[in-house]
């Protein structure tokens, strides 16, 4: 007998991977001195129907007891090896707690105890799910599906009545959790000889353990079908045995029994099959499901010890399989190199519309893409066929994985048409992954529906460098902006309601309503207890507060004139820029002026973009300052008691959304703050997850809104401070069109045809306009990061104009300058850019922030104005100065600065192109986004609610009522 032989054909216990000998491998045969019978528990893989091969004592029953003793020794050896292997895994993974779930649908609970005892000995955690005895297959499958999706369960086994063992039930178990090895996937691997990738059913492993050298011997498997019968025959043949199988009712049964040297019995022996059909000296392995519960008796004293030991061997094999499964699970959690199937492009000329290009490509199913880039099935939540949320648990799984290279795409001061930063971002990752075979991820902002239906249109890239499906990208996506709107407006409603209730109730009435008696019990909620602690009231019994403490707790005393929290909507609606609330009689005369902002201007959007975890988001939400009280102290969302509710509304929005490019490379779409009125970058979480997924040699490419003076400056000074990430390269996007505008060309207006200066070669205009490009390169160099200029080429650009821009860019300090044709050619048109970025990323990086947070607020504003914008100085309005003084007094002076400024000029005046100088930058107002973590100065007359133009984009947007396809997005 061979000790420690079990799952996957291994010897010596879990973790060893010696292959099963090839068929025909000869071993010495020592025939028994009579018929030997060993009874094996069949609750672990064989269809549970009892068998009783009861041979007379004169026929050799002493052999059963000997077999039982050896089986007990083997079980002890296997258990010890499994225990050692698991202990080794736990030393390497201290927080490891492997859990085996066993679904039981019968009333015999003795098997539970034996499983738990073996598991405890090995160091495994076992949970039993005991379903009623009459449970249906569908009920069993429902429970299996639930456990399949439980990330805390690494293994799943079934102990069911015979009637419930069907293909439907067995194959419902995920192969990676199939500890008993009964699924078709596992069996297929076993038959193919994939010893490491499969698990042998425990009962089969036990049979093989009990059988001695089989070379040249004949083994009959009778009454065993399905996965167990197939696995038995497969392993027996590999041991060199000649195998036969048949049913109990088969006409040739008697002949086969007489020919067999070994008989493996897989189901109840009918009474009409006499023992005399079996020749003397035959070894019999018999299985019985009720063995462990001691329900049967073969009529011989002291047999149960041997029988139970044999049954225990099968359970030991199950635990060995579980340890092996745990080892696989640990390996599955580690980083794996991508095996990405890219999608082919067939670019047309002329280039069709964006939506036509998007529709012409068939995207991969998002679960396929997720698997290709190393995401586990329990790390994604699928929305339809092409979108999925990615759970933050991935960051913990890959915490030891080195980050990839971090690339920021910024731009020169744009025309109102935009210069293609999103398009360059997509083209670059398509080039890196689809054409250079380098792991890369694009991280983009989610577009607001305001511009989509207003003047700008969609934001999914364009031409043959897009995120697809582009209509899903641009419309609703996975509902994150709607969640932000709901959370923002819940807080706004809470502010006004609290003021109303405090104005109309006494301290006692207010307190009784805030802390009511529920089911005869009165108690503070968790968030109320936290407020008490902040107030210095260390009491937990509502009945013990003094009148002064009650007043202090119940009243926020919000000063309505200081409310800074506005309602939001994701629509460009100029008539909501100033409104009056509280005009209904039910509001009892509490009327005040207010306003709506565009949803993406909400501080909650900025928090979503800057948060690093769910706990961090909750803390940031709680810190949001919404007003001051009448003593001048800040009032927060935490004071209003709404933090937990806001977190609930945002619990799905915090997860980045996975999509893909036209060439099938991965994209994260997450958060969408504007760059002129917020910090203008996609989320820290999306970047962090992507940096882990691409691996050390991969690239994550993210985009900052508008020009480098706005989006890039905020990326470095705000986002990088929040994330702790260091960028490797900046890609600065320029167009000949924008440079001509900065060189003195006529105005560029959205929706109007371009003047001839932009469609004909004009080298002088280009040369004069390169001053803006040079200034943006200089701004990038302030932060010590290499810059590569990407010239987004249009069909109207002449070769001479393209060459001139690249020449000036290199002379001005760019690491390289590369013309790009990704809009018309896809990733192929950005290969040279990708190569330049790869080289630049290997350069020495001396990244630094522009200013110290310890500086006064005004001085930080002045540094940005002078060093980035080129202003002579700044000028604060009296209101702005008062706000700065208040924030400083309240302890918020050490936050970074997020300037709200026009994106159409380096100055505050949109009409001033090129590189304006000598101007004084006016600061009209200063706000504080304390939860997001920045001070928010408004330059000039910035509006936080866009309006619709005379002819909005919605004129062209329609829905085909037959195909349900969206028309008119661009």
N, C-alpha and C positions, 0 to 999 in steps of 0.2 A: 504494500500500500504506500502511496506517495503522499507525504504530508504537505499541507498548505497549497494544494492545487485548486484553482477556482476560476473566477470570472475572467473572461477574455482569453482563456487558455494559459493563464499565467501560473507560475509556481512560486511558492514562498510568500504568498500573501499579497495584499494590495500594494500597488506601486511598482511591482516587478513585471517586466514585459517580455518574458521568454516565450517565443511562439510555440504553438502546439506542434509536435512532430508531424512531418508529412505522412500521408497515407502510405502504408506498407512498412513503416518503421517497426522492425521485429523486436520483441521482448520475450524473455523466458516465461513459460507458462507452468504454473504449479497447480495441477488439478486438485480440487477439494476431495476429501475422503468420503464424500457423500453429498447429497443435495444441500446447498446453503441458501438460506432465505434471509434477506435484510429488508426491514420495513422502513420506508422513508417518508417523512412528512411531505404531503403534496399541496400544502397551502401556499407554496412559493413557486408556482409556475405551472404545475400540471392541473388539468381540469379537475376540480374537486368532486370526485365520486369515490366512495370507499372501495378498497380491494382487500380481500381476505384470502391469501394463498396459504391455507392452514395445512401444513404437512405434519404427518404423525411424528412423534418423537423419534421413532426408530429410523426415520428418513434423514436425520441429521439436523434437528433443530438446534443442537449445540452451536452450529455455525452462526446462527443469528446472533447469539449473545456475543460471540467473538467479534462479529462484524460491528455490533453496537459499541463495544469497547474501543475498537480502532476508530470508529466514527467519532466517538466522544473525544479521543485524543486529537484527531484531525480538527475537530471544531475548536478545541482549545488553542491549537497551534495557529489556526487561521485568525481567530479572535485576537490573539496576542500580536500577530503580524499587523493586522488591521489597526490595532491600538497604537503600535509604534509608528506606523505610517501616518496616522492622523495626528499624533503628537508632533511629528516632524513638520507637518503642514501648519499646525497651530503655532509652532515656534516662529515660522516664517511669516505667519499672518495672525498676529495676536488677537485681533477682533473676530476671528473666524468662529462661527457657531453653526456648523452644518446641520441642517434639519431634514429629517425624513418624515414625510406625511404618508400615513397608511389609511386607506379608505376601507372600512369594514361594513358589510351589510348583512350580518347575521348576529345572533345573540350569544355566541360562544366567546367570552372575553378572556379565556385563559391564554389564548395566543397573544393577546395584547401584552400580558405580563412578561411572556418569554421574549418578545421583541424588545420590550423596554429594558429588560435585564441585560440582554446582549448589547443593546445600544449604549446603555450606561457603562458597561465594561469597556467598550471601544472608545467612548467619549462622544457619542453622537446624541443629538436631541431628536426624540420621536414624538410626533403628535398623531393621535388616532382620531379619525373622523368616523364616528359610529352612526351610520344611517339605519333607519328602520329595516327590519328583515324583509319586508315586502317592497322595498324600493325598486323602481323601474330602471331600465337602462338609461333612459333620458335623465333621470335624477342623478344617476351615477356619473354620467357624462358632464352634467352641469357642475358637479362638485370637482371633477377632474379639471375642467376648464378654469375654474376659479383658482385651483392650486397651481395650474400651469402658469398663471399670470402673477402668482405671489413671488416676489423677488427674494423672500426670506426662506423659501422652500427649495432645496437643491435636489431632492429626490422624492419620487412618488411611487408607491406600491399599492397593490390591490389584494384584498382578502375577501373574496365574494363567493356566493353560491354558484354552482356550476352553470345555472341558467343565465347568469349575467356575464359570463365570459364570452363575449362576442368580438368580432373584428371591430365593430363600431366602438365598443368600450375600450379595448386594448389599444387601438390606434388613436384614441383621443388623448392619450398620455404623450406629452412632448418627448421626442426621442432623447433629448438631453437630460430629461428627468426620469427616464424609464429604468429604474433600478432593477426591476425584475426581468428586463430584456425581452418583453413579449410583443413589442410593436413590430410591424412589418419592416420599418426602417432599420431597426436593430437587427432583426433576423437577416435582412439582406446583407448587412455588413458582416455578420458572422459567416454566412455562406460564402461571401467573397474572400474571406480570410483576413478582413481588416481587424486583427486581434485587438489593437489598441482602441479603435473607434467603436467597438461593440461591447456589450455586457452579456455574458452567458446567463440564462435563467438560473436562479440559485438551485432549484431542484435538479437541473441538468448537471450543474457543477458538482453537486453532491454525488450524483450517480457516477460521474467520471472519477471522482475522488475515491469512491468505494471499490471500483473495479481495478483489478490488477492488470498486468501486461496482457494486451489483447491481440497482439500480432498473430494473424492467421486464424483467429478464432471467429466463430459465428455467433452474432448477437441478434436475438429476436426482440423487436420492440412491439409489444402487443397492447392495443387499446390506448395508445398515446398518439394524438394527432396535433394539428395546429403548430404553433411556434415551438412548443416543447418537443413534439415528435420530430420536427425538422431539425431543431438544434441538436437533439440526441444523435440522430443518424449522421449529421455532419461531423460531429466531434468523434463519434465512434469510428467512422471511416478514416479520419485523420490519424487515429491511433492504430490503424492497420487492420481493423476488424472488418469482416464481411457482415453486412447488415441485412436484415429482413424486417418487414413490418406487416402487420395484418390486424384485422378486427377480430374480436372474440367470436363472431358468428361466421367467420370466413371458413369455407369448406376445407381449405388446406391447413387449418390451424394445427390439427394433430400432427401432421407431417412436419411442419415447421418447428413445433415444440420439441419433437424428437431429434431434430437436426441441430438444435441450438445448444451451444456451450454456455451461453448466458441469456437469461430472459429478463427483460425490463418491462414491468407491468405498469401500465399507465392509467388503468381505470378498473372498476369493480369486476372481479372474475365471476362470471355466471356460475350458478350452482351446477349446471349440466356439463361443465368442463372438468373432468376428473384430474386429480393430481398425477395419476398414473401415466398420463400422456407425456409427462416430463421425464427425460431420461435421468438415471442416477448420476450424481456428480455435477449436475447443472447448478450454476450460481443464479439465484433469483433476487432481483432488486424490486421490492414491492413498495408502493406508495399509498398512503392513507391520510385523508385530510383530518380525521378525528384523532390522529395518533397523539398529538400534543395535549389534547384535552382528556386523554386517558379514558375514552368511551368504550374501547373495545378490548377484548381479551382473547388471546389465542389459546387459552386453556392450559398455559404452562406457567409455573411460578417463576418470578423474577425476570420475566421477559420485558416488562415495561421499562426498566432502566436502560436496556439496550435499545429499545425502540425509540425512547425519548431522546437518547443521545444521537441517534441517526437523524431524527427530525431536527434536532438542534444544529446539526451540521448544515442543513439547508438554510437555517436562519443565520448562522455564522457567515455563509456565503452571501446572503443578502446584505449583511453589514459590510462585508468586504467590497461588494459592488458599490455600496453607498460611499465608501471611502474613495474608491476609484472615481466615482462620479464627482465627488468633492474636488478631487485633484483636477479633473477636467474643467469643473466650474471655475476654479481659481485661474486656470490658464485662459479660459474664455474671457475673464475680466481684464486680462493684460492687453496692451496695445498690439494690434496686428497690422501688417502692411496691407494696404488697400489692394483689392482685386477688382478694379473698376472697369466696367464696360462702357466706353464712351459712345455717344450717338453720332452718327455720320451726318455731315451737312452737305448739301448740294446747292451752293449759292447761285441765285439767278441774277441776270442783268437785263433790264434794270431791276434794282432791289425792290421787292414788293413792300407793302405796308407792314408795319410791325405785327399787327394782329394776324395778317395772312401768313407771315413767316412762322409765328408761334403756332398757328393751327396746322401748318404743314408738317410739323415735327411731332412724333409720337413719344411723349415722355415715358420714362421708366416708372413702374409702380414705386411709390415712395418707400415701401418696405424693402424692396429689392435694393434701392439706392442706400438705405440705411444699413443693410447688411454688408454691402460692398465697402462702406467706409468704417466698418468696425463697431457699429452700434448694436447693442443687444436687443432682443425682442421686447424685454420689459423696460427698455429705455425710451421707447417711442410711443406716442399716442396718435393714431392715424386719423386724419381728417380727409375723407374722400380718398381719391386715388393718387393724388399728387402732392399732398401736404401732410406734414406730421409735426407734432410738438415733440421736443426732445427734453427728457427729464434731467434735472440738475444732478441726480445721483451719479451721472457719468463722471462728474468732476472728482468725486470721491474715488471712484473706481480707477481713474487714470491719474491720480494725484502725483504719482512718482514718474509719470511719463514726461520727458523733456518737451518744452514748447517748441513749435516751429518758428519760422521767421515771420515778422509782423510788418506788414506793408500798408502804408496809408496813401490813398489816392486823394489829392487835393487839386486845386485849379487856380488859374489866374482869375482876375476880376471878370465875371461873365457878362455876356449880353443877356437881355431878357429871355433869349431862347435857350440858354444853357449851353455848355460846351462839351458835354458828354462824359462827365466823371463816372456815372453809373455804367455807361457803355464801355469805357476803358476798364473799369473794374471787372466787368463780366468777360470782356475780351481777353484780359490778362490771365484770369484763372482758366479760361478755356485753352489758352496757349500753353500754360504751364502743365496742365493735367492731360488734356486730350492730345497734345502734340509733343511735349517734352517729357511726358510720363513722370511728372513731379506732383506729389500730393498737394492740392491747394483747395482753399475754401474761400468763397466770397461772403462777406458779411455786410448786408445792406439794411437801410432803414425801410420801415413800412411806409408807403406813401399815404398822405392824408387824402381823403375824398374831396376836400375843399379844392385843391388845385386840379385834381383829376376831372372834376366837372366844371372847373373854372377856366383858367387860362393856360396852364402848363401841360395838362394831359398826364398820361401815366408816367411811372418812374421805374420801369422794369428793365431799363437799358433800351437798346434799339437795334434795328437791322438784324444782323446775324450774331449779335452779342446781347442776348436777352435772358431774363428769367422766365421760365414757362411753367404753367400756362399764364400768360401775361394778364388776362382778364381777372383771374383769381388773385394774382399778386396785387392788382390795383384796386380791387373791390372787396372789401370786408376782410379778406384773408382768413385768419382764424379768430377774428373778433376782438383782437387786443385793444384796438382804439375804442371800440364800444365798451369794453370793460373799464377802460380809463375814464370814459365819459360818465359811466354809471357811478364809479367811485368818486370822481370829482364832484358830481352834482349831489350825491348823498351827503358829502361833507358840507357843501353849500347850504343844503336844506337844513342840516343839523345846526348850523350857525344861526340862521334866522329863527328857527323854531326855539332854540335855547334862549335867545334874546326875548322873544315873545313870552315864553313861560316864566322867565325871571321877572319880567315887567308886570305880570298879572297874578302872581302868587306870593304868598308869605313864605318866609324861610321854612316854617314847619310843613306847610302844604307841599312846597317844592321838594323837601327832603323825603316826605312820605311817598311821593310819586317816583322819585329817583331810586329809593330803596324800599320797594313794596314788600308786603307780606305775601308769600307764595306758598300755597299748601300749608299754611300755618307757621311757616318759617320765614324769618326776615334775615337777609344776608347781603353783604356787598358782593358785587361781581369782581372778577380778577382785576379788571381795568380800574374799577373804583378803589380797590385796595391799593393799587399802585399810586393813584392820585393822593390818597390819604398819606402814604409814605412821603411823597414829594412835598406835601404840606407840613410834614413833621408831626402828623397825628398817628401815633403807633397804637391804633386800636382796631379790632376786628369785629366787635359786637356793635351793631348799629344802635342799640339801646343805650350805650354808654357815652355817646358824644355829648358834649356840653352845647348850650345854645350858640356860643361863639364858634365852636368847631363845626356845628351844623351849618351855620351861615357861611363859614369859610369854605366848606366842602361843596355846598349846593350852588353857590353863586360864582359865576365866572366874571360877571360885571363887564361884559364886552362893550367897548366903545364903538358904536356903529360907524363913526367917521373914520376909524382906522382899519376897517375890514379890507383886506387885500385879496381874499379868496373869491374868485369869480366863477360863475357857471360857464360851461363849455358846450360846444356842439361842433361836429366834424363837417361843417358846411360853411362856405364863404357867404356870410350874411352881414352886410354892412349895417343893417338897421338894428342889429343887436349890440352895436358898439356902445350905446348908452341906453339904459332902460330904467324903468321905475318898478320896484317890487313892493308888494304888500298893500295893494289898492283895494282889495276885497274887504267888505265890512267885517268878515270873520277874523281879519288880522288886527282889528281893534286900533286902527290908526297908525300902526307901525309901518311907515312908508319910508323907503330910502332909495337913492339912486344906485344903480349897479350896472353891470355890463356882462356880455358874453365874450369869451375868447375862443379862438379855434382850438379844438380838442388837443392837438399836438403841442399847444403852448402850455398845457396844464403842467404844474409841477410834478404831478404823478407820472406823466410821461418822462420827465427828466429823471425821476427816481428809478423808473423801470430801466432806463438806459444806463444808469450809473451803479445800480445795486450789484452786489456780489453774491448774495444768497437770499433765501427766503427770510431768514431771521434778520438780515441786514435791511431788507425791504420793509419789514414790519417796523423796525426801529426808525427808519427814515420817514415812513408814513406818520408815525407818532410824533416826530419832531417838527412836522410842517407847522409853521406859524401862520395863522389865518387872520389874526387881528391883535390889538393890544387891549388890555383891560383899562379901566378908568384911572389906574395908578401908573399906567405906562409900561406894564409888564406884558411880555408876549403870551398869547393864548394859543395853544397847540391843538392838533387833532387828538392827541392823547388826553388833553383836558376835557374835550368834548365826549370822550368815551367811544369814539368811532373807529379807532385803529384796527381792532380785530375784524370789524365788518369790512373795512377797506381791503384788508389783506385777503379776506375770503373772495371778494370780487376780483382780485388780482391774481388769484392762485394759479390760474392757467396762463394768464398773460405773461407771467414771469418766465415761461418756458419758450426758448427760441423756436421758430418755425423753420423746418427743413423743406427746401424746394430744390430745383435743379436748373442748370443753364440749358441752352439749346443743344449743347454737346454732352449733356448728361453728367456734368460735374456738379458737386454739391454747393448749395447756397444756404446761408442762414438769413432769414428776414426777421428783424426784431427791433422794436422801438422805432420811433420816427419823429424826434424833436426837430423843429425847424432850426436852421443855423443862424438866421438873422434875429430871431426873437427867443431862441433857446441855444443849447450848445451844439446841436446839429450833428450828432453822431449816433450810430447804431449801438447796440448794447454791449456793455462790458462782458456780460455772461456769454453772449454769442461768440465773442472774440476768444474768451478763455476756453470754452468748449472746443471751438474749431482748432485752436492752437494745440490742444491735446490730441485731437483726432488726426491732424496732418502728420504728426511726428516731427522729430528733430530736424529732418531735412526738408520738411514741407513748408508751405507758405500760406498765410492767412492775409487776405487782401480786403481791407475795409475802406470806406469812403467817408469823407467829411464834407459837409454841405458848403456850397458856394465857393468863394475864393479862399486861398490859403490864409489871408488876413483874418478871416472869420472862422470857418470850420476847423482849419488846421490848428490855429492858435488855441482854440478851445479844446481840441483833441489833446494837445500836449499839456496844457495847463490845468485842465479840469479832468478829462477822462483818464489820462495816464496817471494822474495823482490818485484817482479813485481805484484804479485797477492794479497799479504797481507794475504794469507792463511797459516795456521799452521798445519803441519802434525801430525797425532795422533800416527801412528805406522810405522815402517819400516819392511818390510818382506825381508830378505836377502836370496837369492836363492843360494844353493850350490849343487854340484854333487860329488859323489865319484870319478868319472872320472877326474874332474878338480883338486880335492884335490890330487889325485895320481900324476898328472902332476906336481903340485907345490911341491910335496914331492920328486921329482927327477925322475919321470917316463919318458919314452921316449917321443919324440915329437909327438904331435897330429896334423895330417894333414887332411884338408878337402878332401874328396874323397878317402882317403886311408884307408884300414882296420886298426882297432885298434890292437895294440900289446897285447900280452897275459897278460901283467901287468894290463891291464885295464879290462880284461874279467875274470880274476881269483882273488880269495881273496888274498889281500896283506895288512894286517893291519898296517905294518910298514910304507909303502908308504902313507897310509891314515893319520896316526898319524903325520908324518913329514909334510905332505901338509896342515894340519889344521892350520899351522902358518898363511897362507893367510886368512883363515876364521877368525881367531882371530884378525888379523890386520883390516879387514873390519868391524868387530864388534866394534873395538876401534874407527874407523873413524866415525861410526854412533853415538857412544856415545859422540863424540865431539860436536854434535848438540843437545844433551839432549833429544833424542827421543827413546822410547822403541823399541827394535829390537826382532823380532821373526825369527828364522832361519827355512827356508823351504828346506828340503833335497829332491830334485827331484830324486826319486828312479828309477833306470834302472833295467831291469831283470837280468843283470849280477852282481848286487850289492848283497853281502852276508848280512844276518841279523847282523852278528858281525860287519861288516863295517858300517852299518847304525847306529847301537847302539853306536859305538865308536864316530862317528861324532856328534850325538845328545848330548852325554855326554860331549864332549869337548866344544861344543857350549855353553851349559848351564854354564859350569865352567868358561867360558870366558866372562860372563856377559849378555848373551842373556836371554830375559824374558822367552823364551821357544824355543824348537827345535823340529820340527815335520817332520817325513817322509811323503811324499805325493805320491799318485798313481793316480793322476787325468789324466795323459796321457793315462792310460789303463782303468780307471774306470769312468772318468768324474768327476763331482762335488762330487760324493760320496767318491772319493778317496782323497778329500781335506777337508772333514768335520772337522777333528781334527785341521787342520791348521786354518780353519775359526773360530773355537771355541777359539783357542789360540789368534788369532787376536782380537776377540771381547773382551776377557779378558784384553789383553794388552792395548787396546784403552781406557779402564776405568782407567788406571794408571795415576799418576801425570806426567804431561808433562812440561819439563823445556826447551823448544826449544829456541835455540839461534843461531845467525849467527857466522860464523867462524872468520870474520874480520869486522872491521869498514870501511865504504866506504871513510872516511876522510883520511885514510892512503895513502901514496904515492903508485903509481902503482907498483913499484919494491917491496915494502914491502909486498903488498898484494900477489904478485906472490910468494915471499919467504915463506909466511905463508902456502900457499897451498902446496908448494913443500916439506917443512919440516914436517908439521903436518899431511898431508894427504898421500903424496907419500913416506915419510921417507928419503928424500934427506938430504945430509949434508948442501948443499947450492945451489945457482943458479949462472949461469954465462950468462950474456947477450952479444951477439955479438955487435960490434960497430953499425951496422945498427939498431939492436933492441933498443939499448940505445938511439940512435938518434930519433927513432920513439917515444919512451916513452917521451923524452924531448919535442917533438913537440906536442904530444897529451896533455901533461900537460900544455904547454903554451897556447894551444887552448881552455883550460877550460874543458877537458874531463877526468881529473884525478880522479874524484869522482865516476867513474863507477865500477861495479863489474867485476871480471875477469872470462873469459871463456877459459880455457886451451885447446889447441889442442895437444893431446898426444896419443901415442899408447895405445890401450886398452888391449894389451896382456901382460902387465907387469905393476907393480906399478912404475917402473922406465921408462926411455925413451928408453930402450933397450928391444925389444920384447922377446929376448931369456932369459932374466933374470926372472926366476920364483920365487915362494915363496914370501919372503919379502926381497927384496934387501936393503942394507944399504950402507952408506958411499959414495954414488955417488953424483956428481955435475950435476944438471939439466941444460942442455944448452938451452937457449932461442935464437933461430936463427932469429926470426922476430916477430914484434908486430903489429897487425892490430887493427883497431877500427871499431866496428859496432855501430855507434852512434844512428841510428834509433832503432835497437834492444835494445841498452842500455848496451853494455859491451865492454871491452877491450879484445883482442883476441890474446894472445901470442902463437906462434908456437914453440913446443918443438922438437928440432932435425930437422929431414927432413920429416915432415908430408906433405902428398900430399892431395890436395882437389879434385883430380879427380882419382878415382880408375881405375884399368885396368882389362881386361878380363884374366882369367887363360887359360891354354892350352886347358882344356876341360870345357867350360862354361856350365851352367845349360840349356842353350837354346838347347843343343843337345837332351834333353829329352822332350822338350815342343812341343806340336803339337795340331792341331785342327781337330776333326772328321768332315769331310765335310758333313756328312749326319745328325748327331745329333747336330752339332755346339758346341759340348762340348770340353772344353780344357783338354788336357792330359799332364801329366808330371810335373805339379806343385807339390811341396812338402813343 
